[in-house]
Amino acid sequence: MTYWSHIAEHISQSLHKPFHIQSTQAMGGGCINQAFCITSSEGQRYFVKVNQRTLKTMFQVEYDSLNELYTAQCARIPKAICFGNNHSHSYLVLEYLNMHSCGDQIKLAEALAQQHKIAHSHYGWYQNNVIGSTPQSNKQHTCWLSFWREERLLPQIKWLYDKGLGSVLKPFSEPLLNHLDMLLQDHQPSASLLHGDLWSGNYAFSEHGEPIFFDPALYYGDRETDLAMTELFGGFSTEFYQHYQSIFPLDDAYAQRKTLYNLYHILNHANLFGSSYLAQATRMMQKLCSMYF
């Protein structure tokens, strides 16, 4: 059985109706996976992510994450059809959506605020997943400070140490970790349903103007972490922030905490892409240390 035949058969089994691929079209947009639009003779289309065979688990946790967001019914989420692997590759099949970069940012803010109002009893999630291609621990905690230290900052910093960068980081990372309670003092937010990787490349709008969220790194945590990441690389309008604030106001101290929350993503970029992000991470830790101790 050919690779695409295997995927077509899996789609047929998942949908309980025949699906035969007539054409495949390579698509751009990602730096981790290959992506394709597959079309049947009847005009049915699906979006397929492909990677090496050993990364089936990465697609399994994305499948589960999309299902959790889909069930929440806050934004439009591509329906996850199936995932699997054959002898050479792993894959994830999703509903194909026509996506547009421009749309109503007020609707986007409403969808995110509605999602953030869905809360859990613990921070984390029932399984680990990935942020980009980096493993992300979601071990559950009842204390937000311990979750952020143990499951977010510490793993990223340890990986950089293992790469021989401890001498650069330790003057700032050690005091930061030792005094994290000063930065998150008495901050015990609701464990909100988070996208987890909410930059401008991971949202869009449907042809009917519905906000679409995709490529999540889902867990339950402080909603400020999602908002902080929206500010990290831009792509969200003033109206987005004003409307979010009007329907689900943020604490005044968010302005200080957002640097701490975005540090996680910059550390991850340093682990993935190297020295330019390492310098940025060091500056952020220096800023946090100078602000509080």
Backbone bond lengths (Angstrom), bond angles and torsions (degrees), N, CA, C in turn:
res aa  C-N    CA-C-N  psi(-1)  N-CA   C-N-CA  omega(-1)  CA-C   N-CA-C  phi
1 M - - - 1.460 - - 1.530 109.87 -
2 T 1.344 116.61 131.55 1.459 119.52 178.91 1.526 110.31 -72.35
3 Y 1.326 113.93 165.41 1.471 120.32 -178.54 1.529 111.55 -57.50
4 W 1.356 116.65 -51.12 1.460 119.72 -177.42 1.525 111.48 -69.42
5 S 1.308 117.60 -31.24 1.464 120.09 175.75 1.526 111.02 -63.28
6 H 1.330 115.00 -38.64 1.464 120.40 177.72 1.527 110.40 -60.89
7 I 1.332 116.73 -45.34 1.468 121.02 179.96 1.530 110.28 -65.79
8 A 1.315 117.72 -43.82 1.465 120.93 179.16 1.531 111.37 -59.64
9 E 1.328 116.27 -41.40 1.461 119.97 178.83 1.525 110.80 -64.84
10 H 1.333 116.34 -39.62 1.467 120.13 179.60 1.533 110.32 -65.56
11 I 1.330 117.30 -41.28 1.471 120.49 176.70 1.523 110.00 -61.09
12 S 1.316 116.71 -44.67 1.467 121.31 179.53 1.527 110.77 -58.22
13 Q 1.325 116.80 -44.37 1.461 121.00 179.47 1.525 111.17 -64.82
14 S 1.341 117.06 -40.20 1.466 121.13 -177.43 1.517 112.13 -69.61
15 L 1.343 116.53 -35.65 1.459 120.99 -177.38 1.525 113.31 -94.94
16 H 1.345 116.57 -7.63 1.470 122.73 -178.77 1.532 111.83 59.12
17 K 1.331 114.96 36.46 1.466 120.42 174.61 1.526 107.83 -157.46
18 P 1.320 117.42 153.02 1.477 120.01 -175.14 1.529 111.82 -65.27
19 F 1.326 113.99 140.90 1.466 120.38 173.24 1.525 107.10 -138.13
20 H 1.333 116.39 122.60 1.464 121.89 179.31 1.521 108.53 -123.47
21 I 1.313 116.79 127.36 1.462 121.47 -176.41 1.520 110.04 -77.71
22 Q 1.317 115.48 125.46 1.461 120.85 174.87 1.517 110.79 -97.19
23 S 1.353 117.50 -36.99 1.466 119.91 -178.69 1.520 110.38 -147.93
24 T 1.328 115.50 152.71 1.465 122.40 173.37 1.515 108.24 -127.16
25 Q 1.314 115.92 136.21 1.460 121.16 -179.65 1.517 109.57 -127.79
26 A 1.331 116.48 121.38 1.462 120.14 177.09 1.522 109.73 -67.18
27 M 1.335 115.16 141.78 1.453 120.87 -178.89 1.519 109.44 -128.38
28 G 1.311 116.95 150.90 1.459 121.32 176.83 1.510 110.80 -92.38
29 G 1.342 114.57 -169.17 1.459 119.79 173.09 1.506 115.98 112.34
30 G 1.320 119.92 -7.87 1.457 120.28 -179.81 1.515 111.95 -136.75
31 C 1.325 115.87 151.90 1.462 120.06 178.85 1.523 111.77 -107.33
32 I 1.343 117.29 -0.59 1.459 121.00 -176.32 1.524 111.23 -108.96
33 N 1.333 116.02 -45.58 1.461 120.84 -176.38 1.521 111.35 -113.69
34 Q 1.333 116.02 158.44 1.452 120.73 162.61 1.520 108.07 -80.54
35 A 1.324 116.75 149.86 1.455 120.07 -177.83 1.522 109.86 -134.94
36 F 1.339 115.24 144.03 1.462 121.40 -177.80 1.522 110.19 -141.29
37 C 1.316 115.24 150.78 1.456 122.16 165.55 1.525 106.80 -105.15
38 I 1.318 116.63 123.32 1.462 120.04 178.30 1.522 108.69 -110.87
39 T 1.324 115.89 141.29 1.464 122.13 -174.51 1.525 109.76 -130.52
40 S 1.331 115.25 139.42 1.469 120.55 176.72 1.524 109.43 -94.42
41 S 1.314 116.06 171.46 1.474 121.18 178.58 1.525 111.11 -65.72
42 E 1.349 116.94 -22.23 1.474 120.74 178.19 1.529 112.11 -88.19
43 G 1.350 116.87 -0.27 1.451 120.30 177.59 1.517 114.76 92.07
44 Q 1.330 118.52 3.88 1.469 121.11 175.29 1.525 108.75 -68.84
45 R 1.341 116.11 138.00 1.460 120.26 -179.16 1.528 110.22 -128.12
46 Y 1.325 114.90 143.03 1.458 121.23 174.79 1.524 109.40 -137.12
47 F 1.321 114.43 152.58 1.464 122.28 177.65 1.524 107.59 -99.46
48 V 1.326 117.12 128.11 1.461 121.10 -175.79 1.525 110.06 -123.67
49 K 1.328 115.31 126.62 1.464 121.46 171.85 1.529 108.14 -98.58
50 V 1.317 116.25 140.12 1.460 121.55 -176.71 1.521 109.36 -133.11
51 N 1.321 115.95 139.59 1.458 120.90 174.50 1.522 108.58 -151.90
52 Q 1.326 116.68 -173.08 1.456 119.58 -177.68 1.528 110.90 -66.69
53 R 1.309 115.91 156.34 1.460 122.45 -171.54 1.522 112.77 -57.01
54 T 1.326 117.65 -35.09 1.462 121.96 -174.42 1.530 113.01 -71.76
55 L 1.333 118.17 -9.11 1.465 120.81 -176.45 1.530 112.91 -98.39
56 K 1.321 116.73 22.84 1.463 120.02 177.66 1.529 111.36 -56.98
57 T 1.342 117.56 -38.39 1.466 120.65 -178.45 1.520 111.23 -62.63
58 M 1.333 117.30 -35.91 1.457 120.86 177.13 1.522 110.30 -59.14
59 F 1.324 116.65 -41.67 1.460 120.48 178.83 1.525 111.53 -73.10
60 Q 1.315 116.76 -32.63 1.472 119.66 177.97 1.530 111.00 -63.06
61 V 1.349 117.95 -43.92 1.464 119.23 -179.02 1.528 111.05 -72.56
62 E 1.326 118.03 -30.30 1.466 118.99 174.00 1.525 110.40 -67.78
63 Y 1.314 117.18 -40.81 1.465 122.13 175.70 1.528 110.22 -56.00
64 D 1.336 116.65 -48.18 1.464 120.88 -179.95 1.527 111.63 -66.25
65 S 1.334 116.94 -38.91 1.467 120.79 179.55 1.525 110.90 -64.00
66 L 1.325 116.88 -45.57 1.457 120.51 179.31 1.520 110.99 -63.05
67 N 1.327 117.08 -37.84 1.464 120.02 177.70 1.527 111.23 -63.99
68 E 1.328 117.29 -38.32 1.471 119.87 179.17 1.529 110.97 -66.61
69 L 1.335 116.54 -41.50 1.463 120.16 176.76 1.526 111.09 -68.99
70 Y 1.313 116.76 -38.18 1.469 121.70 179.14 1.528 110.08 -61.71
71 T 1.316 116.88 -42.31 1.459 121.86 179.64 1.527 111.38 -65.42
72 A 1.339 116.68 -32.33 1.465 120.84 -179.24 1.524 112.23 -66.26
73 Q 1.335 117.99 -28.11 1.464 123.94 174.87 1.526 112.81 57.13
74 C 1.321 116.61 42.72 1.466 121.11 178.10 1.527 111.02 -98.85
75 A 1.303 117.20 -45.59 1.461 123.43 175.06 1.528 107.70 -122.35
76 R 1.307 116.20 171.88 1.470 120.45 173.19 1.526 107.46 -75.49
77 I 1.305 117.03 127.64 1.465 123.21 -179.21 1.524 107.56 -122.45
78 P 1.334 118.50 131.32 1.468 118.98 174.74 1.528 110.41 -58.32
79 K 1.314 116.70 125.66 1.462 119.66 -179.20 1.519 110.09 -68.75
80 A 1.333 116.01 128.91 1.460 121.22 178.96 1.526 109.26 -80.40
81 I 1.331 117.28 123.41 1.467 122.38 -174.89 1.529 111.03 -92.71
82 C 1.331 117.27 -52.46 1.460 121.12 -179.35 1.524 109.53 -168.76
83 F 1.321 115.62 164.02 1.465 122.21 173.17 1.513 107.60 -142.52
84 G 1.316 116.64 160.20 1.459 119.19 178.93 1.512 111.48 174.56
85 N 1.313 115.40 -162.46 1.467 120.53 176.63 1.525 109.50 -154.79
86 N 1.322 114.73 159.26 1.464 120.12 170.13 1.521 107.30 -121.57
87 H 1.300 118.64 -155.30 1.455 121.03 -174.48 1.523 112.96 -68.60
88 S 1.337 118.18 -19.28 1.466 119.69 -172.65 1.527 115.17 -125.09
89 H 1.330 118.57 -26.93 1.461 121.21 -173.31 1.533 111.17 -139.21
90 S 1.331 114.59 159.68 1.461 121.11 166.42 1.516 108.10 -110.02
91 Y 1.331 116.55 163.06 1.461 119.13 -174.19 1.526 110.13 -155.09
92 L 1.327 114.44 160.08 1.460 123.65 173.19 1.521 107.06 -136.46
93 V 1.312 116.93 128.59 1.461 122.08 -179.37 1.525 108.99 -109.44
94 L 1.335 115.63 128.65 1.457 122.10 -178.38 1.519 110.89 -126.75
95 E 1.311 115.06 157.56 1.463 121.07 168.25 1.532 109.07 -54.00
96 Y 1.316 116.14 137.38 1.466 119.67 177.08 1.524 108.89 -88.67
97 L 1.333 116.17 125.24 1.459 121.74 178.37 1.525 109.40 -119.38
98 N 1.321 116.51 136.23 1.457 120.02 170.36 1.521 108.03 -75.06
99 M 1.325 116.15 114.21 1.456 120.64 -174.37 1.519 111.12 -107.54
100 H 1.334 114.66 142.66 1.459 122.34 178.53 1.523 108.88 -126.20
101 S 1.321 117.02 139.36 1.463 120.67 -176.57 1.524 112.88 -75.69
102 C 1.328 117.64 -24.75 1.464 121.34 -177.37 1.521 109.95 -104.43
103 G 1.322 114.72 142.31 1.457 120.16 178.97 1.510 109.93 -177.08
104 D 1.319 116.14 -169.78 1.462 122.95 -175.13 1.526 110.49 -80.29
105 Q 1.329 116.66 107.95 1.461 121.08 -178.49 1.527 111.87 -69.30
106 I 1.322 117.34 -22.13 1.468 119.99 176.20 1.526 109.58 -68.43
107 K 1.330 116.87 -41.77 1.468 120.18 175.84 1.528 110.73 -63.87
108 L 1.325 116.26 -36.20 1.469 120.39 177.72 1.522 110.38 -62.57
109 A 1.337 116.98 -44.73 1.466 121.43 178.49 1.522 111.18 -63.09
110 E 1.328 116.85 -40.96 1.468 120.51 178.99 1.527 111.41 -62.81
111 A 1.327 116.45 -42.50 1.464 120.22 -179.78 1.520 111.01 -63.70
112 L 1.331 116.39 -43.57 1.465 119.53 -178.66 1.526 110.96 -67.63
113 A 1.331 117.18 -43.33 1.463 120.06 178.91 1.525 111.04 -61.52
114 Q 1.328 116.73 -41.88 1.467 120.74 177.76 1.525 110.67 -61.43
115 Q 1.323 116.74 -41.57 1.464 120.61 178.62 1.525 110.63 -64.58
116 H 1.326 116.70 -41.17 1.466 120.61 -177.85 1.525 112.79 -68.21
117 K 1.314 117.50 -18.63 1.463 120.26 177.91 1.531 112.02 -79.88
118 I 1.321 117.13 -8.18 1.467 121.53 173.47 1.527 107.49 -83.20
119 A 1.313 116.96 117.86 1.469 121.04 -171.55 1.528 111.61 -122.44
120 H 1.321 114.29 158.60 1.464 123.65 -179.66 1.523 108.20 -124.62
121 S 1.317 116.31 165.57 1.469 120.57 -179.35 1.525 112.67 -77.92
122 H 1.354 117.65 -20.89 1.467 122.04 -176.71 1.522 110.43 -129.81
123 Y 1.328 114.65 154.51 1.460 120.80 170.45 1.526 108.53 -82.74
124 G 1.339 116.02 142.91 1.457 121.17 -178.57 1.523 110.21 110.65
125 W 1.306 116.12 -147.80 1.469 121.39 179.71 1.516 107.18 -160.11
126 Y 1.334 117.02 172.65 1.463 119.51 -177.23 1.523 112.87 -77.91
127 Q 1.342 117.39 -8.24 1.464 120.42 177.43 1.525 109.30 -147.47
128 N 1.322 115.92 157.50 1.458 121.80 174.91 1.526 109.77 -77.05
129 N 1.326 116.26 160.90 1.461 119.59 175.46 1.528 108.92 -146.07
130 V 1.309 118.13 -148.95 1.461 121.29 -178.80 1.518 109.09 -134.08
131 I 1.338 114.86 154.33 1.453 122.70 170.12 1.527 105.79 -117.51
132 G 1.346 116.68 106.80 1.457 119.44 -165.36 1.516 107.69 69.34
133 S 1.324 117.00 -117.51 1.464 121.07 173.51 1.523 111.62 -112.87
134 T 1.335 117.29 9.28 1.465 122.29 -177.93 1.518 110.58 -89.99
135 P 1.343 118.74 133.65 1.469 119.49 175.51 1.526 110.90 -58.33
136 Q 1.330 116.42 138.76 1.460 121.94 179.51 1.526 108.42 -126.28
137 S 1.322 115.67 117.03 1.461 120.57 -179.87 1.517 110.01 -79.49
138 N 1.326 116.37 131.09 1.459 121.84 177.80 1.524 111.74 -118.30
139 K 1.325 116.33 27.99 1.462 120.05 176.70 1.520 109.48 -50.90
140 Q 1.316 116.27 131.64 1.463 119.60 -171.42 1.527 112.46 -79.44
141 H 1.325 114.74 139.72 1.465 123.60 178.86 1.521 108.75 -132.26
142 T 1.328 115.47 156.30 1.462 120.52 171.06 1.517 111.54 -99.00
143 C 1.334 117.64 -10.57 1.465 123.22 179.41 1.528 108.80 -111.54
144 W 1.331 116.45 123.20 1.460 120.57 -178.08 1.521 111.60 -64.91
145 L 1.320 117.97 -41.51 1.464 120.90 -179.52 1.526 110.60 -58.89
146 S 1.320 117.08 -46.06 1.469 119.39 -178.29 1.530 110.54 -67.56
147 F 1.326 117.47 -36.54 1.464 119.18 177.36 1.520 110.30 -62.22
148 W 1.335 117.21 -48.08 1.460 119.97 -175.78 1.531 111.75 -65.41
149 R 1.330 115.88 -36.35 1.463 119.12 178.66 1.525 111.50 -72.53
150 E 1.336 116.63 -51.13 1.469 121.05 -170.04 1.523 113.49 -79.44
151 E 1.321 118.42 -36.74 1.458 120.69 -172.53 1.530 113.32 -103.51
152 R 1.339 117.69 -12.74 1.452 119.67 -178.56 1.532 112.06 -116.48
153 L 1.314 118.28 -65.38 1.466 119.35 -173.41 1.534 112.75 -72.57
154 L 1.326 117.50 -47.71 1.469 119.70 -173.83 1.528 113.49 -59.16
155 P 1.326 120.52 -47.32 1.472 118.28 179.66 1.524 112.84 -59.03
156 Q 1.322 117.67 -43.10 1.465 120.05 -179.67 1.525 111.45 -63.67
157 I 1.317 116.59 -42.67 1.468 120.41 -179.50 1.524 110.38 -67.11
158 K 1.330 117.57 -41.05 1.470 120.43 179.19 1.524 111.36 -62.74
159 W 1.331 117.66 -39.60 1.472 120.01 178.07 1.533 110.94 -62.96
160 L 1.310 116.90 -37.56 1.467 119.86 177.37 1.526 110.91 -69.54
161 Y 1.326 117.08 -37.90 1.470 120.25 173.88 1.531 110.43 -59.18
162 D 1.338 115.40 -44.07 1.460 120.10 -178.57 1.531 112.01 -63.19
163 K 1.317 116.70 -21.86 1.467 121.49 177.17 1.525 112.27 -87.48
164 G 1.344 116.23 7.39 1.460 120.66 177.10 1.510 114.64 85.72
165 L 1.345 117.31 19.42 1.459 120.73 -175.18 1.526 112.67 -105.87
166 G 1.329 116.45 14.20 1.455 120.30 -178.41 1.518 114.03 -60.07
167 S 1.333 117.22 -38.51 1.465 119.82 -177.85 1.524 112.01 -63.97
168 V 1.320 116.55 -28.97 1.468 121.01 178.28 1.524 110.44 -77.98
169 L 1.322 116.62 -39.46 1.458 120.99 -171.75 1.519 114.58 -88.22
170 K 1.338 118.53 -35.79 1.459 121.55 -169.21 1.525 114.93 -56.45
171 P 1.342 120.05 -37.65 1.468 118.14 179.59 1.523 113.52 -59.14
172 F 1.318 117.88 -20.16 1.462 121.12 -179.46 1.526 112.46 -114.99
173 S 1.334 117.25 -36.87 1.458 119.57 -176.15 1.524 112.09 -70.00
174 E 1.330 117.45 -38.68 1.461 119.32 -177.99 1.522 112.27 -66.74
175 P 1.340 119.71 -49.99 1.470 117.42 176.35 1.518 113.05 -62.99
176 L 1.323 117.28 -34.04 1.460 119.64 178.90 1.524 110.49 -62.83
177 L 1.322 117.24 -49.19 1.458 120.79 -179.49 1.522 111.81 -65.98
178 N 1.324 116.95 -36.58 1.466 121.08 -178.70 1.520 112.90 -71.11
179 H 1.331 116.89 -24.96 1.462 121.01 -177.40 1.521 112.47 -117.65
180 L 1.319 115.60 25.57 1.460 119.12 -177.98 1.525 111.76 -61.52
181 D 1.341 115.65 -27.04 1.462 119.03 179.30 1.518 111.89 -63.52
182 M 1.333 118.22 -25.33 1.456 121.01 177.92 1.527 110.96 -73.21
183 L 1.321 117.19 -31.86 1.458 121.11 179.83 1.524 111.85 -80.15
184 L 1.337 116.24 -31.75 1.465 120.66 -178.38 1.523 111.49 -114.16
185 Q 1.319 115.81 30.45 1.462 121.82 -175.72 1.531 110.74 -58.85
186 D 1.328 115.62 123.39 1.463 122.94 177.16 1.533 112.66 58.99
187 H 1.322 117.08 20.29 1.458 119.67 -179.64 1.521 108.69 -99.66
188 Q 1.317 115.27 104.48 1.465 122.10 -178.48 1.526 107.62 -129.88
189 P 1.336 116.43 76.07 1.467 120.31 -173.90 1.522 112.01 -74.04
190 S 1.328 115.65 167.33 1.460 120.14 171.42 1.529 109.09 -62.48
191 A 1.327 115.08 147.92 1.468 120.48 177.17 1.531 108.08 -86.11
192 S 1.340 115.28 88.00 1.462 121.92 -175.23 1.520 111.53 -81.65
193 L 1.326 115.74 153.89 1.457 121.46 173.25 1.524 108.59 -71.91
194 L 1.325 116.51 115.70 1.462 122.50 -173.97 1.520 111.54 -108.08
195 H 1.316 114.69 148.48 1.469 119.76 167.33 1.513 109.12 -69.58
196 G 1.333 117.19 -47.86 1.456 122.48 173.54 1.513 115.37 94.91
197 D 1.334 117.54 -20.27 1.470 121.23 -179.34 1.535 108.14 -145.63
198 L 1.330 114.90 53.14 1.458 120.59 -167.88 1.526 111.61 -91.90
199 W 1.334 114.15 81.03 1.459 120.20 170.36 1.533 107.41 -111.37
200 S 1.323 116.65 175.30 1.465 119.46 -171.37 1.520 113.39 -65.32
201 G 1.338 118.44 -19.96 1.457 121.32 177.95 1.505 114.16 -77.92
202 N 1.348 117.40 -5.44 1.463 120.81 -176.47 1.529 113.32 -116.15
203 Y 1.317 116.08 18.17 1.455 118.92 168.97 1.525 108.83 -138.62
204 A 1.317 115.75 159.70 1.467 121.97 177.97 1.521 107.19 -159.58
205 F 1.328 115.68 -169.88 1.463 121.38 177.85 1.519 109.08 -131.80
206 S 1.319 115.69 145.48 1.457 120.46 176.50 1.530 109.67 -77.95
207 E 1.306 114.99 171.82 1.470 119.64 178.34 1.517 111.75 -64.87
208 H 1.335 116.85 -16.92 1.463 121.27 177.17 1.529 111.84 -98.90
209 G 1.338 116.65 7.13 1.463 121.03 176.15 1.512 115.20 87.58
210 E 1.327 118.39 7.66 1.462 120.59 178.94 1.528 110.29 -76.01
211 P 1.323 118.47 135.34 1.471 119.97 172.50 1.525 110.52 -64.92
212 I 1.317 116.65 138.02 1.465 123.18 178.71 1.528 108.34 -119.76
213 F 1.327 116.65 129.19 1.459 122.12 171.73 1.527 108.55 -109.86
214 F 1.326 116.85 140.09 1.460 121.02 177.56 1.519 109.24 -151.06
215 D 1.341 116.71 175.17 1.468 124.57 -178.49 1.533 112.76 49.68
216 P 1.329 118.67 53.19 1.462 120.29 -178.32 1.528 113.13 -77.25
217 A 1.336 114.63 159.03 1.471 122.83 166.77 1.530 105.68 -122.55
218 L 1.303 115.99 61.43 1.459 125.24 -162.96 1.521 113.45 -63.36
219 Y 1.332 114.98 141.05 1.461 123.61 165.66 1.521 107.03 -164.85
220 Y 1.322 117.44 177.16 1.462 122.24 176.30 1.527 108.28 -106.05
221 G 1.339 116.00 128.30 1.456 119.91 -176.96 1.514 111.29 -169.89
222 D 1.316 115.33 -162.64 1.459 122.19 -179.61 1.535 109.09 -67.74
223 R 1.327 116.62 121.51 1.465 120.34 -179.83 1.522 112.61 -59.41
224 E 1.335 116.39 -23.10 1.461 120.08 178.30 1.523 112.17 -60.25
225 T 1.327 117.47 -25.74 1.465 119.22 179.93 1.522 111.23 -66.57
226 D 1.332 117.73 -38.75 1.466 120.83 174.95 1.526 110.45 -64.41
227 L 1.342 116.54 -46.34 1.467 120.09 -179.18 1.520 110.82 -63.13
228 A 1.329 116.66 -39.57 1.466 119.94 179.99 1.525 110.47 -60.98
229 M 1.333 116.98 -42.88 1.458 118.17 -178.16 1.519 112.29 -67.23
230 T 1.339 117.21 -30.55 1.463 118.30 176.70 1.529 111.51 -61.00
231 E 1.332 116.33 -25.56 1.468 120.68 -179.63 1.525 112.46 -87.86
232 L 1.326 117.20 -14.37 1.462 120.64 -171.10 1.524 112.88 -68.39
233 F 1.312 117.41 -45.29 1.459 121.44 -176.71 1.536 113.17 -117.45
234 G 1.333 117.19 3.11 1.462 120.49 178.69 1.515 112.62 80.52
235 G 1.352 114.87 -173.16 1.456 120.07 177.16 1.509 114.82 99.52
236 F 1.337 117.81 6.86 1.452 122.65 176.61 1.534 107.47 -124.44
237 S 1.322 116.78 139.33 1.464 120.41 -170.85 1.524 112.61 -84.72
238 T 1.331 115.06 166.65 1.469 121.08 174.05 1.520 110.13 -58.82
239 E 1.340 116.83 -38.94 1.460 121.07 179.99 1.530 111.36 -62.46
240 F 1.327 116.50 -35.84 1.461 120.45 177.67 1.526 110.41 -58.02
241 Y 1.335 116.74 -51.28 1.472 120.47 -177.17 1.527 111.13 -68.27
242 Q 1.322 118.37 -40.28 1.460 121.06 179.71 1.516 111.09 -62.78
243 H 1.328 116.53 -42.31 1.463 118.93 -177.63 1.526 110.95 -72.74
244 Y 1.326 118.00 -41.05 1.468 119.69 176.37 1.528 109.53 -57.33
245 Q 1.314 116.38 -46.10 1.465 121.93 -178.12 1.530 110.82 -63.23
246 S 1.314 117.05 -33.66 1.469 120.05 -177.57 1.523 111.92 -72.78
247 I 1.331 117.91 -27.99 1.464 119.56 -176.81 1.531 113.25 -105.63
248 F 1.329 117.80 -17.85 1.473 120.98 178.99 1.531 107.35 -151.49
249 P 1.343 117.42 75.17 1.479 121.44 -171.12 1.526 112.89 -58.31
250 L 1.319 114.55 144.61 1.460 122.41 176.94 1.517 110.44 -92.93
251 D 1.313 115.68 151.40 1.462 122.26 174.52 1.532 110.25 -62.91
252 D 1.329 116.64 146.49 1.468 120.56 -179.82 1.526 112.58 -58.53
253 A 1.339 117.15 -31.33 1.467 120.83 -176.81 1.528 112.57 -76.84
254 Y 1.322 117.54 -2.74 1.468 120.19 176.14 1.523 111.44 -54.86
255 A 1.324 117.34 -36.91 1.467 121.16 -177.64 1.522 111.76 -58.22
256 Q 1.349 117.67 -30.75 1.463 120.89 176.75 1.523 111.64 -85.95
257 R 1.314 116.83 -39.82 1.466 119.90 -175.62 1.520 112.24 -70.09
258 K 1.321 119.16 -26.79 1.462 120.11 -174.59 1.523 112.15 -61.39
259 T 1.324 118.52 -30.44 1.469 120.24 175.85 1.519 110.51 -64.79
260 L 1.330 116.38 -42.33 1.468 120.85 177.93 1.520 110.67 -62.87
261 Y 1.322 117.64 -40.84 1.455 120.68 -178.09 1.528 111.84 -71.44
262 N 1.311 117.07 -38.48 1.469 119.65 178.49 1.519 112.47 -73.85
263 L 1.321 117.02 -19.31 1.459 120.18 175.24 1.531 110.68 -57.23
264 Y 1.318 116.88 -37.31 1.465 120.35 178.90 1.522 111.46 -56.45
265 H 1.313 116.48 -46.31 1.466 120.27 -177.98 1.527 112.06 -70.11
266 I 1.318 116.95 -35.23 1.466 119.47 178.52 1.530 110.47 -71.39
267 L 1.318 117.76 -37.90 1.463 120.18 173.85 1.526 110.39 -61.50
268 N 1.340 116.38 -41.15 1.459 119.82 177.86 1.519 110.99 -62.94
269 H 1.332 117.42 -42.15 1.469 120.30 176.97 1.531 110.89 -64.19
270 A 1.324 117.39 -35.63 1.466 120.04 176.67 1.526 110.42 -63.40
271 N 1.337 116.77 -40.28 1.467 119.93 177.59 1.523 111.72 -67.82
272 L 1.333 116.55 -34.77 1.464 119.94 -177.67 1.523 113.29 -83.47
273 F 1.359 116.26 -40.54 1.461 119.78 -166.44 1.526 115.57 -121.63
274 G 1.357 117.54 -11.28 1.443 116.93 169.62 1.514 119.10 107.42
275 S 1.335 114.39 -153.81 1.457 123.57 -158.18 1.522 115.11 -64.54
276 S 1.322 119.49 -34.50 1.466 119.04 -177.46 1.525 110.82 -62.58
277 Y 1.324 116.97 -37.97 1.463 120.06 177.66 1.523 111.39 -75.81
278 L 1.321 117.61 -27.86 1.461 120.00 176.23 1.526 110.31 -61.95
279 A 1.320 117.25 -42.69 1.465 120.79 178.51 1.522 110.32 -63.09
280 Q 1.326 117.27 -40.43 1.462 120.54 178.67 1.529 110.93 -65.77
281 A 1.323 117.24 -41.16 1.465 121.05 178.32 1.517 110.82 -61.99
282 T 1.323 117.08 -41.47 1.461 121.26 179.56 1.526 110.80 -63.26
283 R 1.329 116.52 -41.43 1.475 120.21 177.97 1.527 111.02 -64.04
284 M 1.309 116.80 -39.01 1.463 120.05 179.35 1.520 111.15 -66.12
285 M 1.333 117.64 -42.48 1.460 120.19 178.13 1.522 111.10 -65.38
286 Q 1.330 115.93 -39.29 1.466 120.04 177.31 1.528 110.48 -61.39
287 K 1.325 116.87 -42.69 1.465 121.24 178.58 1.527 110.78 -62.10
288 L 1.341 117.17 -44.88 1.451 120.70 -179.56 1.528 111.62 -64.10
289 C 1.319 116.05 -41.38 1.469 119.86 179.15 1.530 110.90 -64.62
290 S 1.324 117.41 -42.10 1.478 120.83 -177.86 1.534 111.12 -69.54
291 M 1.331 117.54 -26.18 1.458 121.02 -179.46 1.516 112.38 -73.39
292 Y 1.330 117.28 -31.35 1.459 119.58 -168.47 1.534 115.01 -121.05
293 F 1.322 118.79 -21.95 1.475 118.41 -176.81 1.510 110.21 -161.76
